[in-house]
Amino acid sequence: MAVVLTVLVLFLAGFVAGFILLVMGAINFDFSNSEIPPGVNQPAKLRIIHIILISTAVVGKILENIGLCTQVSFVRYMQGRKTLGVDPKLFIKDLWFEKVPVRIYQPKAPTASQRRGVMFFHGGGWVFGSIETHEKLCRTIARESDSVVVSVGYRLAPEHKYPAAYEDCLNATQHFLQHLEHYGVDPARVTVCGDSAGGNLAAAVSQTLAGRSDFPKLRAQILLYPTLQALDFNLPSYQQNQGVPLLFRERAAFYVLQYLNGNATNLEEVLEGSHIPIDIKLNYQKWVSPDNIPVKFKLRGYKPRVLLDCTTEVFEKVKRFCEPSLCPLLAADSVVQQLPESFILTCEYDVLRDDGLLYKKRLEDNGVRVTWYHLEDGFHGIINSFHSDWLSFPSGK
């Protein structure tokens, strides 16, 4: 018996040691491809957050390989496992809007007038994120702005491909707009808001509702470092920040492919720019081009790229990248001209920075009022850390 126990202990010790080495090896590999620019405030904190995210992904992959669960489901579980208690200043309720799960945050304080309404779409690359991951943020928005906030739990990829997330956000928003009186919301003060992929969904919903006369007109769209196009992953910000946590250039392309097709096939073609025919690129170049990025944003190591053509086979798989409800930057001028007042947040150390800059220009060129805020020391995902006790950043707050 003693011999058996000794062998078992040695086996378990070896397994744990091997497991740790495997995790550390993956972390070191990811670190070798990452870079934290000197302009980032409190770089050590960003490195710690990066380590936590990598470790979670690696453990998820190991669990997937041994058949316990998928990597995606493990990461989602770890992200959403924290639950918050009762909020003394808010009524919080889970409901369904047109078969879409939502969580509503309503201030408890009495008011003589109708409140603002905010439709909030969480980020996470259409693959991750949930109502729970953005719970503290939505509570803060509701309390600080005295607004009724509706957080939408839209369907995620790769299980649910485009346009599932967009349709869920649109349907939930339309339902809310039809029942504003029930929630004490002013029809003239409803906004759509989202971060990252949620910003993409907010922009797409705003465009769809722009010309509709059967719903109240949106007061504004609030886009926090949104992803708005998938034609060019070699814009200056994609080159400059390709290895900056928390969103690498390769992962940005990976996520949009997961949303579109439920897999990352043709990732290399998308990254090098050989997924869209040259004639189509030239057609959209008036909107998606480094030429539209201010010179000061191209000083940090940007190198122009030669346009590459693509095969019919590849384009057939990704041609829906040209649909505005997936890539809002490509919407027609006639649609953009009808959009509400807009707020756009960009971060200097974010691959998606130029998506925001290009959309800002499009909106302004079409007479839409834009408030633009640029975080000089910001990085992708910074708003999610605003509520952390010891991993928060001034820019996030």
C-alpha positions in Angstrom: 0.0 0.0 0.0 2.8 2.4 0.9 4.4 1.8 -2.5 1.2 2.5 -4.3 0.6 5.7 -2.4 4.2 6.8 -3.1 3.7 6.1 -6.8 0.4 8.0 -6.8 1.9 11.0 -5.0 4.9 11.1 -7.4 2.5 10.8 -10.4 0.3 13.7 -9.1 3.4 15.8 -8.3 4.7 15.1 -11.8 1.4 16.0 -13.3 1.1 19.3 -11.4 4.7 20.2 -12.2 4.1 19.4 -15.9 0.9 21.4 -15.8 2.6 24.4 -14.3 5.5 24.2 -16.8 3.0 24.0 -19.6 1.1 27.1 -18.4 4.4 29.0 -17.8 5.6 28.0 -21.2 2.5 29.4 -22.9 2.7 32.6 -20.8 6.3 33.1 -21.8 5.5 32.5 -25.5 2.7 35.1 -25.2 5.0 37.5 -23.5 7.6 37.2 -26.2 5.0 38.4 -28.7 3.7 41.2 -26.4 4.8 44.7 -25.8 3.8 47.3 -23.2 4.7 50.7 -24.6 6.5 53.2 -22.3 3.5 55.6 -22.6 1.2 53.2 -20.6 0.5 54.4 -17.1 1.3 51.8 -14.4 2.7 49.1 -16.9 3.1 46.5 -14.1 -0.6 46.4 -13.5 -1.3 45.8 -17.2 1.2 43.0 -17.2 -0.5 41.4 -14.2 -3.9 41.6 -15.9 -2.3 40.1 -19.0 -0.9 37.2 -17.0 -4.3 36.5 -15.5 -6.0 36.4 -18.9 -3.3 34.2 -20.5 -3.3 31.8 -17.6 -7.1 31.5 -17.8 -7.0 30.8 -21.5 -4.2 28.2 -21.1 -5.9 26.3 -18.4 -9.1 26.4 -20.5 -7.2 24.9 -23.4 -5.7 22.1 -21.2 -9.2 21.3 -19.9 -10.5 21.2 -23.5 -7.7 18.8 -24.5 -8.5 16.4 -21.8 -12.2 16.5 -22.6 -13.6 18.3 -19.5 -15.0 21.4 -21.2 -14.2 23.8 -24.0 -11.8 26.6 -23.6 -14.4 29.1 -24.5 -16.9 27.9 -21.9 -14.1 27.8 -19.2 -13.1 31.4 -19.9 -16.7 32.5 -19.9 -17.2 30.8 -16.6 -14.2 32.5 -15.0 -15.2 35.9 -16.3 -18.7 35.8 -15.0 -18.4 33.8 -11.8 -18.6 36.9 -9.5 -22.0 38.0 -8.4 -22.9 41.3 -6.7 -25.4 41.8 -3.9 -28.3 44.2 -3.7 -27.6 47.8 -4.6 -29.1 50.3 -2.2 -29.6 52.9 -4.9 -31.0 50.7 -7.7 -33.8 48.4 -8.6 -32.2 45.6 -10.6 -34.3 43.0 -12.5 -33.7 40.3 -15.1 -36.2 40.2 -17.9 -36.6 39.1 -21.5 -37.1 41.5 -24.4 -38.3 39.7 -27.5 -36.6 36.4 -26.4 -33.4 38.3 -25.5 -32.2 38.3 -21.9 -31.7 41.8 -20.4 -30.9 43.2 -17.0 -32.6 46.5 -16.1 -31.1 49.0 -13.6 -33.5 51.7 -12.4 -32.6 54.4 -9.8 -34.7 54.1 -6.6 -34.8 57.8 -5.9 -38.1 59.4 -6.8 -38.1 61.9 -9.7 -40.6 64.4 -11.0 -39.5 64.0 -14.6 -38.8 61.1 -17.0 -35.3 59.7 -16.9 -32.7 59.0 -19.6 -32.5 55.6 -21.1 -29.3 53.7 -22.0 -29.2 50.5 -24.0 -25.9 48.9 -23.2 -24.1 46.2 -25.3 -21.1 44.6 -23.6 -17.7 44.0 -25.3 -15.8 40.7 -25.6 -15.2 40.2 -29.3 -18.7 38.7 -29.8 -17.3 35.6 -28.2 -16.8 36.5 -24.5 -18.4 39.0 -22.1 -21.9 39.0 -20.6 -24.3 40.9 -18.5 -22.2 39.8 -15.4 -18.9 41.0 -16.8 -20.2 44.5 -17.2 -22.5 44.5 -14.1 -20.4 47.1 -12.1 -20.1 49.3 -15.1 -23.8 49.3 -15.8 -24.6 50.0 -12.1 -22.2 52.9 -12.1 -23.8 54.4 -15.3 -27.3 54.1 -13.8 -26.3 55.6 -10.5 -24.0 58.4 -11.7 -26.2 59.6 -14.6 -29.5 58.9 -13.0 -30.5 56.7 -16.0 -32.5 53.6 -16.6 -29.9 51.2 -18.1 -30.7 48.1 -20.0 -27.8 45.6 -20.4 -28.4 43.1 -23.2 -27.2 39.5 -23.0 -27.0 38.9 -26.7 -26.1 35.5 -28.2 -22.3 34.8 -28.6 -20.1 33.3 -31.3 -19.0 30.8 -32.4 -22.2 29.0 -31.4 -24.3 31.9 -32.8 -22.8 33.5 -35.9 -23.5 36.9 -37.4 -26.1 38.4 -37.5 -27.3 36.8 -34.2 -25.7 39.3 -31.8 -26.8 42.3 -34.0 -30.4 41.0 -34.3 -30.6 40.5 -30.5 -29.4 44.0 -29.8 -31.7 45.5 -32.4 -34.7 43.5 -31.2 -34.1 44.4 -27.5 -33.7 48.1 -28.4 -36.8 48.2 -30.4 -38.8 46.5 -27.6 -37.4 49.1 -25.1 -38.3 52.0 -27.4 -41.9 50.6 -27.7 -42.3 50.4 -23.8 -40.4 53.5 -22.6 -43.5 54.8 -20.6 -43.5 51.6 -18.5 -39.9 52.3 -17.3 -40.4 56.1 -16.9 -38.0 57.0 -19.7 -38.0 60.1 -21.8 -38.5 59.1 -25.5 -36.2 62.1 -26.5 -33.3 60.9 -24.3 -32.5 57.3 -25.2 -28.9 56.4 -26.2 -27.2 53.2 -27.3 -23.8 52.5 -25.8 -21.2 49.8 -26.0 -17.5 49.0 -25.6 -15.4 47.2 -28.3 -17.6 44.6 -30.0 -20.5 46.3 -28.1 -19.5 49.5 -29.7 -19.8 47.8 -33.1 -23.3 46.6 -32.1 -24.3 50.0 -30.9 -23.2 51.6 -34.2 -25.0 49.0 -36.2 -28.3 49.4 -34.2 -28.0 53.2 -34.5 -27.7 53.0 -38.2 -30.6 50.6 -38.6 -32.9 52.9 -36.5 -31.6 56.1 -38.1 -34.3 56.3 -40.8 -37.1 54.7 -38.9 -40.2 56.8 -38.2 -42.0 54.1 -36.2 -39.6 54.4 -33.2 -38.5 57.4 -31.2 -35.3 58.8 -32.6 -32.1 57.9 -30.6 -30.6 60.9 -28.7 -27.0 59.7 -29.1 -24.7 56.8 -29.7 -21.8 56.2 -27.3 -19.0 54.2 -28.8 -16.1 53.1 -26.5 -13.1 52.0 -28.6 -15.4 50.3 -31.1 -14.5 47.8 -33.8 -16.1 49.1 -37.0 -14.4 47.5 -40.0 -12.7 44.2 -41.2 -11.3 45.3 -44.5 -7.9 46.5 -43.3 -6.0 45.1 -40.4 -2.8 47.0 -41.4 -4.0 50.5 -40.6 -1.4 52.5 -38.5 -2.9 51.5 -35.1 -3.0 47.8 -36.0 0.7 47.9 -36.9 1.8 50.1 -34.0 -0.2 48.2 -31.3 -0.2 44.7 -32.7 1.4 43.2 -29.6 -0.1 45.5 -26.9 -2.4 43.9 -24.3 -5.2 43.4 -24.0 -6.1 43.0 -27.6 -3.5 41.8 -30.1 -3.9 42.4 -33.8 -4.2 38.7 -34.5 -6.9 38.3 -31.9 -8.9 41.2 -33.3 -9.1 39.4 -36.7 -9.7 36.0 -35.0 -12.7 37.4 -33.1 -14.4 39.0 -36.2 -14.0 35.7 -38.1 -15.5 33.8 -35.2 -18.5 36.2 -35.3 -18.8 35.9 -39.1 -18.2 32.2 -39.7 -17.9 30.5 -36.4 -14.2 29.6 -37.1 -10.9 31.3 -37.8 -10.4 29.9 -41.3 -8.7 32.4 -43.6 -7.1 34.3 -40.6 -3.8 34.7 -42.5 -5.5 36.1 -45.5 -7.4 38.6 -43.4 -4.3 39.7 -41.5 -2.3 40.3 -44.7 -5.2 41.9 -46.5 -5.7 39.3 -49.3 -9.3 38.6 -48.3 -11.0 41.5 -50.2 -10.7 42.1 -54.0 -8.7 45.2 -54.9 -11.6 46.8 -56.8 -13.8 46.6 -53.6 -11.0 48.0 -51.5 -10.6 50.9 -53.8 -14.3 51.5 -53.7 -14.2 51.8 -49.9 -10.8 53.6 -49.8 -12.6 56.9 -49.5 -13.6 55.7 -46.0 -11.1 53.0 -45.0 -7.6 54.4 -45.7 -4.5 55.5 -43.8 -4.9 58.7 -45.7 -7.8 59.6 -43.5 -5.8 59.2 -40.3 -4.2 62.4 -39.0 -0.4 62.5 -39.5 0.4 62.6 -35.8 -1.1 59.1 -35.4 1.2 57.7 -38.0 4.5 58.8 -36.6 5.1 55.8 -34.4 6.5 53.3 -36.8 3.8 53.0 -39.4 4.7 51.5 -42.8 2.4 51.7 -45.8 1.3 48.4 -47.3 0.8 47.4 -50.9 -2.7 46.4 -51.8 -3.1 42.6 -52.3 -5.8 40.9 -54.3 -7.7 37.8 -53.3 -9.1 34.7 -54.7 -12.8 34.2 -55.4 -12.9 31.3 -52.9 -11.6 33.4 -50.0 -13.8 36.4 -50.7 -16.8 34.1 -50.9 -16.3 33.1 -47.2 -15.8 36.7 -46.0 -17.9 38.9 -48.4 -20.3 39.8 -45.6 -17.5 42.0 -44.2 -18.9 44.5 -46.6 -22.3 44.6 -44.8 -22.7 47.7 -42.6 -24.5 45.8 -39.9 -21.2 43.9 -39.5 -18.9 46.7 -40.4 -20.7 50.0 -39.7 -17.8 52.1 -41.2 -19.1 51.0 -44.6 -22.6 52.5 -44.3 -23.8 54.7 -47.1 -23.6 58.5 -46.7 -27.4 58.7 -46.8 -27.5 56.5 -43.6 -24.6 58.2 -41.8 -26.2 61.7 -42.3 -29.2 60.6 -40.3 -27.3 59.4 -37.3 -27.7 61.0 -33.9 -25.1 63.0 -32.0 -22.1 60.7 -31.2 -19.5 60.2 -28.6 -16.4 58.2 -29.6 -13.7 57.1 -27.2 -10.3 56.0 -28.6 -7.1 54.8 -26.8 -3.6 55.5 -28.2 -2.4 51.9 -27.4 -5.3 50.1 -29.0 -5.4 48.3 -32.4 -8.9 49.6 -32.8 -7.9 53.3 -32.4 -8.1 54.0 -36.1 -11.5 52.4 -36.5 -12.7 55.1 -34.2 -10.7 57.9 -35.9 -12.1 56.9 -39.3 -15.7 56.8 -38.1 -15.2 60.2 -36.4 -14.2 61.6 -39.8 -17.1 60.0 -41.6 -19.6 61.3 -39.1 -18.2 64.9 -39.2 -18.0 64.9 -43.0 -21.7 64.1 -43.0 -22.7 66.8 -40.6 -23.1 64.7 -37.5 -21.9 66.3 -34.2 -19.2 64.3 -32.6 -17.6 64.5 -29.1 -14.3 62.7 -29.3 -12.2 61.7 -26.3 -8.7 60.2 -26.7 -6.9 58.5 -23.9 -3.2 59.2 -24.6 -2.1 56.4 -22.1 -5.1 54.2 -22.7 -5.2 50.6 -24.0 -8.0 48.3 -25.2 -10.4 47.2 -22.4 -9.3 49.8 -19.9 -12.9 50.7 -18.9 -13.3 47.2 -17.4 -10.7 47.8 -14.8 -12.2 51.1 -13.5 -13.9 49.3 -10.5 -10.9 47.2 -9.5 -9.5 47.9 -6.0 -5.9 47.4 -6.9 -5.8 46.9 -10.7 -7.5 50.1 -11.7 -6.0 52.8 -13.9 -6.6 56.6 -13.9 -7.7 56.5 -17.5 -10.2 53.8 -16.8 -11.8 55.8 -14.1 
